[in-house]
């Protein structure tokens, strides 16, 4: 099978991570439990839930957070041209998956991020995610070493996901991004 270079995959991932406004939590087609929901997003624009403006705060440059309580059923979040559909409660449409927060307990933004030179970025050991995750356990779930997969966010949603292990895509699909 053809293999793209690690640099090529990293550059492609970096482009995906930097384009436009993004809603990072919840992910599209997420099923969330009833009660308060913390929205995490990045980029300019007004955050809207079901067409109505949501009061958001900015914990750092380009970052937005909001706490909402949406009623049972289907909902749509919009920020700029990015849309995310999520469902509250039981009886979600086919294809929707239970959302699991990462980091556990919904840690504060500054647990992993800091503002440097006017930009919001990872800080310290959290840069590689091994500030919390055990590097020795890395080979158990990965076929490449940690140097090849240095940018965890290429495959994993760092703010939560409906996929196992917070994957952005199912494992087979994720592997094909670099292995064709």
C-alpha positions as CSV (number, residue, x, y, z in Angstrom):
1,X,0.0,0.0,0.0
2,X,1.4,3.5,-0.8
3,X,2.5,5.5,2.3
4,X,2.5,9.2,2.4
5,X,5.3,10.9,4.2
6,X,4.7,11.8,7.8
7,X,5.4,15.5,6.9
8,X,2.8,15.3,4.1
9,X,0.2,13.9,6.5
10,X,1.1,16.5,9.1
11,X,0.8,19.3,6.6
12,X,-2.5,18.1,5.4
13,X,-3.8,17.8,9.0
14,X,-2.4,21.2,9.9
15,X,-4.4,22.7,7.0
16,X,-7.5,21.1,8.2
17,X,-6.9,22.3,11.7
18,X,-6.4,26.0,10.8
19,X,-9.2,26.7,8.2
20,X,-12.1,28.9,9.2
21,X,-14.4,28.6,12.2
22,X,-14.8,25.2,13.9
23,X,-17.0,23.8,16.6
24,X,-14.8,21.5,18.6
25,X,-17.3,20.3,21.2
26,X,-19.8,18.7,20.7
27,X,-18.8,16.9,17.5
28,X,-21.2,16.4,14.6
29,X,-23.9,13.8,15.1
30,X,-23.2,13.6,18.9
31,X,-25.7,12.3,21.4
32,X,-25.3,14.2,24.7
33,X,-27.1,13.6,28.0
34,X,-29.7,16.1,29.2
35,X,-28.4,19.0,31.3
36,X,-25.7,21.6,30.9
37,X,-23.4,21.3,27.8
38,X,-20.2,23.2,27.3
39,X,-19.6,24.3,23.8
40,X,-16.0,24.8,22.6
41,X,-15.3,26.5,19.3
42,X,-12.7,28.5,17.5
43,X,-12.8,31.3,15.0
44,X,-14.7,34.5,14.3
45,X,-18.4,34.9,14.2
46,X,-21.5,34.5,16.2
47,X,-22.3,31.2,17.8
48,X,-25.9,30.1,17.3
49,X,-28.0,27.3,18.7
50,X,-31.1,26.5,16.6
51,X,-30.8,29.9,14.9
52,X,-30.6,31.9,18.2
53,X,-27.4,33.7,19.3
54,X,-25.6,32.1,22.3
55,X,-23.7,34.1,24.8
56,X,-20.1,33.0,24.5
57,X,-16.9,33.9,26.3
58,X,-13.3,33.9,24.9
59,X,-10.8,32.2,27.2
60,X,-8.1,33.0,24.7
61,X,-7.5,34.5,21.2
62,X,-9.9,32.9,18.7
63,X,-11.3,30.5,21.3
64,X,-15.0,30.5,22.3
65,X,-16.8,28.7,25.1
66,X,-20.5,28.7,26.0
67,X,-22.6,26.8,28.5
68,X,-26.1,25.9,27.3
69,X,-28.9,23.6,28.3
70,X,-30.7,22.3,25.2
71,X,-34.0,20.5,25.5
72,X,-34.5,16.9,24.4
73,X,-34.3,16.2,20.6
74,X,-32.3,17.4,17.6
75,X,-30.3,20.7,17.6
76,X,-28.0,22.6,15.3
77,X,-25.0,24.7,16.3
78,X,-23.6,27.2,13.8
79,X,-20.4,29.3,13.9
80,X,-19.6,31.0,10.6
81,X,-20.0,28.4,7.9
82,X,-19.4,25.4,10.2
83,X,-22.5,23.5,11.4
84,X,-22.8,20.7,14.0
85,X,-25.9,18.6,14.6
86,X,-26.3,17.0,18.0
87,X,-29.1,15.2,19.8
88,X,-30.1,15.5,23.5
89,X,-31.5,12.4,25.3
90,X,-32.6,9.1,23.9
91,X,-34.0,8.1,20.6
92,X,-31.3,9.7,18.4
93,X,-31.4,9.3,14.6
94,X,-29.3,6.5,13.0
95,X,-25.6,7.4,12.8
96,X,-25.5,9.5,15.9
97,X,-23.2,8.4,18.7
98,X,-22.8,9.0,22.4
99,X,-20.4,11.9,23.0
100,X,-17.6,11.4,25.5
101,X,-15.7,14.4,26.9
102,X,-12.0,14.7,26.7
103,X,-10.3,15.6,28.9
104,X,-12.3,13.7,31.5
105,X,-14.4,16.0,33.6
106,X,-14.2,18.8,31.1
107,X,-11.0,20.3,32.5
108,X,-10.5,24.1,32.2
109,X,-9.0,25.3,28.9
110,X,-5.8,26.4,30.6
111,X,-5.1,22.9,31.7
112,X,-3.7,22.2,28.2
113,X,-3.6,25.7,26.5
114,X,-1.9,29.0,27.1
115,X,-1.7,32.3,25.2
116,X,1.7,33.0,23.7
117,X,2.6,35.9,21.5
118,X,-1.2,36.6,21.1
119,X,-2.0,33.1,20.0
120,X,-3.9,30.3,21.8
121,X,-1.7,27.1,21.7
122,X,-0.8,24.0,23.6
123,X,1.4,24.6,26.6
124,X,4.3,22.6,28.1
125,X,4.2,18.8,28.1
126,X,0.5,18.9,26.9
127,X,1.9,19.7,23.4
128,X,2.3,16.0,22.7
129,X,-0.6,14.9,25.0
130,X,2.0,13.0,27.1
131,X,1.5,15.5,29.9
132,X,-1.4,13.3,31.0
133,X,-1.1,10.1,28.8
134,X,1.5,7.5,29.5
135,X,4.1,7.3,26.7
136,X,5.0,3.8,27.7
137,X,1.4,2.7,26.8
138,X,1.4,4.4,23.4
139,X,2.6,1.3,21.5
140,X,-0.3,-0.8,22.8
141,X,-2.9,1.1,20.7
142,X,-0.8,2.4,17.8
143,X,1.1,0.8,14.9
144,X,3.5,3.7,14.6
145,X,5.9,5.1,17.2
146,X,5.1,8.4,18.9
147,X,7.6,10.3,16.7
148,X,5.6,9.4,13.5
149,X,2.3,10.2,15.2
150,X,3.6,13.3,17.0
151,X,0.5,15.4,16.3
152,X,-2.3,13.5,18.2
153,X,-4.9,15.9,16.9
154,X,-4.6,14.6,13.4
155,X,-6.5,11.4,14.4
156,X,-8.1,12.3,17.8
157,X,-10.6,14.9,18.8
158,X,-8.8,16.6,21.6
159,X,-12.1,18.0,23.0
160,X,-14.2,14.8,22.8
161,X,-15.8,12.4,20.3
162,X,-18.4,9.8,19.6
163,X,-15.8,7.4,18.3
164,X,-13.8,5.0,20.4
165,X,-10.6,6.6,21.8
166,X,-11.8,10.0,20.7
167,X,-10.9,9.2,17.1
168,X,-12.0,11.7,14.4
169,X,-12.8,8.8,12.1
170,X,-13.2,5.1,12.4
171,X,-9.7,3.5,12.7
172,X,-9.7,1.9,9.2
173,X,-10.7,5.2,7.6
174,X,-8.2,7.2,9.7
175,X,-5.3,4.8,8.6
176,X,-6.3,5.3,5.0
177,X,-5.6,9.1,5.3
178,X,-1.9,8.3,5.0
179,X,-1.9,4.8,3.7
180,X,-4.3,5.2,0.8
